[in-house]
Amino acid sequence: MRPYPFHEGKNVTWELVVWRGDFERVVVAALGREEIVQVRGDFDRGDDEWMYNVYAVPDAVLSTVADLVPGAHLDRGLEHFIEARQDLPGGEPWFPARGELPPGDVPPP
């Protein structure tokens, strides 16, 4: 059986996003697997071990997340989120059909 290319948080980038007034979405930083490992225990993520969904950054965790981004100043008055997106070779999005192989050379998890 072929491993799923996003198994164990592989081929994923997590974006730290701030939402400003008027529904303006600003990406503050891209976080890698190593950074997510450091903070994922601070989020209520149920059975979503690798935070593949969108998670609001609680005020209690904001300074810990800010430490992952050198030079970042995160404003407690704004809403911050961690959002996952796929990061496959070639940058192509992949919406698999049943039995379809991922694009490019995806290293096994």
CYANA upper distance limits for C-alpha pairs under 8 A (distance plus 0.5 A):
  3 PRO  CA      7 HIS  CA      7.53
  3 PRO  CA    108 PRO  CA      7.20
  3 PRO  CA    109 PRO  CA      7.61
  4 TYR  CA    109 PRO  CA      8.46
  5 PRO  CA     10 LYS  CA      7.23
  5 PRO  CA     11 ASN  CA      7.11
  5 PRO  CA    102 PRO  CA      7.71
  5 PRO  CA    106 VAL  CA      7.11
  5 PRO  CA    107 PRO  CA      8.14
  5 PRO  CA    108 PRO  CA      7.27
  5 PRO  CA    109 PRO  CA      7.30
  6 PHE  CA     10 LYS  CA      5.39
  6 PHE  CA     11 ASN  CA      6.04
  6 PHE  CA     12 VAL  CA      7.10
  6 PHE  CA     86 GLN  CA      8.24
  6 PHE  CA    109 PRO  CA      8.04
  7 HIS  CA    109 PRO  CA      6.46
  8 GLU  CA     50 TRP  CA      7.30
  8 GLU  CA    109 PRO  CA      7.13
  9 GLY  CA     33 ARG  CA      6.92
  9 GLY  CA     50 TRP  CA      6.02
 10 LYS  CA     33 ARG  CA      7.87
 10 LYS  CA    109 PRO  CA      6.65
 11 ASN  CA     86 GLN  CA      6.50
 11 ASN  CA     87 ASP  CA      5.32
 11 ASN  CA     88 LEU  CA      6.00
 11 ASN  CA    106 VAL  CA      8.42
 12 VAL  CA     32 GLY  CA      8.15
 12 VAL  CA     33 ARG  CA      8.01
 12 VAL  CA     84 ALA  CA      7.16
 12 VAL  CA     85 ARG  CA      6.26
 12 VAL  CA     86 GLN  CA      5.00
 12 VAL  CA     87 ASP  CA      5.30
 12 VAL  CA     88 LEU  CA      8.05
 13 THR  CA     30 ALA  CA      6.97
 13 THR  CA     31 LEU  CA      6.56
 13 THR  CA     32 GLY  CA      6.13
 13 THR  CA     33 ARG  CA      7.74
 13 THR  CA     84 ALA  CA      6.35
 13 THR  CA     85 ARG  CA      6.00
 13 THR  CA     86 GLN  CA      6.67
 13 THR  CA     87 ASP  CA      6.33
 14 TRP  CA     30 ALA  CA      6.25
 14 TRP  CA     31 LEU  CA      5.50
 14 TRP  CA     32 GLY  CA      6.91
 14 TRP  CA     33 ARG  CA      8.44
 14 TRP  CA     36 ILE  CA      8.23
 14 TRP  CA     82 ILE  CA      6.74
 14 TRP  CA     83 GLU  CA      5.90
 14 TRP  CA     84 ALA  CA      4.80
 14 TRP  CA     85 ARG  CA      6.67
 15 GLU  CA     27 VAL  CA      6.96
 15 GLU  CA     28 VAL  CA      7.88
 15 GLU  CA     29 ALA  CA      6.34
 15 GLU  CA     30 ALA  CA      4.97
 15 GLU  CA     31 LEU  CA      6.34
 15 GLU  CA     81 PHE  CA      8.46
 15 GLU  CA     82 ILE  CA      6.03
 15 GLU  CA     83 GLU  CA      5.70
 15 GLU  CA     84 ALA  CA      6.78
 15 GLU  CA     85 ARG  CA      8.15
 16 LEU  CA     27 VAL  CA      6.47
 16 LEU  CA     28 VAL  CA      5.97
 16 LEU  CA     29 ALA  CA      5.81
 16 LEU  CA     30 ALA  CA      6.71
 16 LEU  CA     31 LEU  CA      7.56
 16 LEU  CA     80 HIS  CA      7.47
 16 LEU  CA     81 PHE  CA      6.30
 16 LEU  CA     82 ILE  CA      5.22
 16 LEU  CA     83 GLU  CA      7.13
 17 VAL  CA     25 ARG  CA      7.23
 17 VAL  CA     26 VAL  CA      6.10
 17 VAL  CA     27 VAL  CA      4.95
 17 VAL  CA     28 VAL  CA      6.00
 17 VAL  CA     29 ALA  CA      7.83
 17 VAL  CA     80 HIS  CA      6.06
 17 VAL  CA     81 PHE  CA      5.65
 17 VAL  CA     82 ILE  CA      6.67
 17 VAL  CA     83 GLU  CA      7.73
 18 VAL  CA     25 ARG  CA      6.52
 18 VAL  CA     26 VAL  CA      5.83
 18 VAL  CA     27 VAL  CA      6.95
 18 VAL  CA     28 VAL  CA      7.27
 18 VAL  CA     78 LEU  CA      7.22
 18 VAL  CA     79 GLU  CA      6.15
 18 VAL  CA     80 HIS  CA      4.89
 18 VAL  CA     81 PHE  CA      6.83
 19 TRP  CA     23 PHE  CA      6.80
 19 TRP  CA     24 GLU  CA      6.13
 19 TRP  CA     25 ARG  CA      5.30
 19 TRP  CA     26 VAL  CA      6.87
 19 TRP  CA     78 LEU  CA      7.05
 19 TRP  CA     79 GLU  CA      5.92
 19 TRP  CA     80 HIS  CA      6.91
 20 ARG  CA     24 GLU  CA      5.62
 20 ARG  CA     25 ARG  CA      7.05
 20 ARG  CA     26 VAL  CA      8.17
 20 ARG  CA     78 LEU  CA      6.82
 20 ARG  CA     79 GLU  CA      7.73
 28 VAL  CA     72 ALA  CA      8.41
 29 ALA  CA     69 VAL  CA      7.44
 31 LEU  CA     35 GLU  CA      6.47
 31 LEU  CA     36 ILE  CA      7.38
 31 LEU  CA     68 LEU  CA      8.49
 32 GLY  CA     36 ILE  CA      6.95
 33 ARG  CA     37 VAL  CA      6.71
 34 GLU  CA     38 GLN  CA      7.16
 35 GLU  CA     39 VAL  CA      7.30
 35 GLU  CA     68 LEU  CA      7.07
 36 ILE  CA     40 ARG  CA      6.05
 36 ILE  CA     50 TRP  CA      8.36
 37 VAL  CA     41 GLY  CA      8.24
 39 VAL  CA     43 PHE  CA      7.93
 39 VAL  CA     64 THR  CA      7.91
 39 VAL  CA     65 VAL  CA      7.51
 40 ARG  CA     49 GLU  CA      8.36
 40 ARG  CA     50 TRP  CA      8.01
 40 ARG  CA     51 MET  CA      7.73
 42 ASP  CA     61 VAL  CA      7.30
 43 PHE  CA     55 TYR  CA      8.23
 43 PHE  CA     57 VAL  CA      8.30
 45 ARG  CA     49 GLU  CA      7.34
 45 ARG  CA     51 MET  CA      7.18
 45 ARG  CA     55 TYR  CA      8.50
 48 ASP  CA     52 TYR  CA      7.16
 48 ASP  CA     53 ASN  CA      8.16
 51 MET  CA     55 TYR  CA      8.03
 51 MET  CA     83 GLU  CA      8.46
 51 MET  CA     84 ALA  CA      7.42
 52 TYR  CA     83 GLU  CA      7.81
 52 TYR  CA     84 ALA  CA      5.66
 52 TYR  CA     85 ARG  CA      8.08
 53 ASN  CA     83 GLU  CA      6.84
 53 ASN  CA     84 ALA  CA      6.69
 54 VAL  CA     81 PHE  CA      7.17
 54 VAL  CA     82 ILE  CA      6.27
 54 VAL  CA     83 GLU  CA      5.04
 54 VAL  CA     84 ALA  CA      7.21
 55 TYR  CA     81 PHE  CA      5.88
 55 TYR  CA     82 ILE  CA      5.71
 55 TYR  CA     83 GLU  CA      7.03
 56 ALA  CA     79 GLU  CA      7.91
 56 ALA  CA     80 HIS  CA      6.48
 56 ALA  CA     81 PHE  CA      4.82
 56 ALA  CA     82 ILE  CA      6.97
 57 VAL  CA     61 VAL  CA      6.91
 57 VAL  CA     62 LEU  CA      6.65
 57 VAL  CA     79 GLU  CA      8.16
 57 VAL  CA     80 HIS  CA      5.95
 57 VAL  CA     81 PHE  CA      5.74
 57 VAL  CA     82 ILE  CA      7.35
 58 PRO  CA     62 LEU  CA      6.73
 59 ASP  CA     63 SER  CA      8.36
 59 ASP  CA     76 ARG  CA      7.28
 61 VAL  CA     65 VAL  CA      6.80
 62 LEU  CA     66 ALA  CA      6.54
 62 LEU  CA     74 LEU  CA      7.87
 62 LEU  CA     76 ARG  CA      8.24
 63 SER  CA     67 ASP  CA      6.72
 63 SER  CA     74 LEU  CA      8.36
 64 THR  CA     68 LEU  CA      7.53
 65 VAL  CA     69 VAL  CA      7.77
 66 ALA  CA     70 PRO  CA      7.99
 66 ALA  CA     72 ALA  CA      6.57
 66 ALA  CA     73 HIS  CA      7.38
 66 ALA  CA     74 LEU  CA      6.99
 67 ASP  CA     72 ALA  CA      8.30
 86 GLN  CA     93 PRO  CA      7.55
 87 ASP  CA     91 GLY  CA      6.72
 88 LEU  CA     92 GLU  CA      7.05
 88 LEU  CA     93 PRO  CA      7.88
 88 LEU  CA    103 PRO  CA      8.20
 88 LEU  CA    104 GLY  CA      8.21
 88 LEU  CA    106 VAL  CA      7.53
 89 PRO  CA    103 PRO  CA      7.98
 89 PRO  CA    104 GLY  CA      6.28
 89 PRO  CA    105 ASP  CA      7.15
 89 PRO  CA    106 VAL  CA      7.27
 90 GLY  CA    104 GLY  CA      7.44
 92 GLU  CA    103 PRO  CA      8.12
 94 TRP  CA    102 PRO  CA      7.35
 94 TRP  CA    103 PRO  CA      7.70
 96 PRO  CA    100 GLU  CA      6.15
 96 PRO  CA    101 LEU  CA      7.93
 96 PRO  CA    102 PRO  CA      7.77
102 PRO  CA    106 VAL  CA      7.46
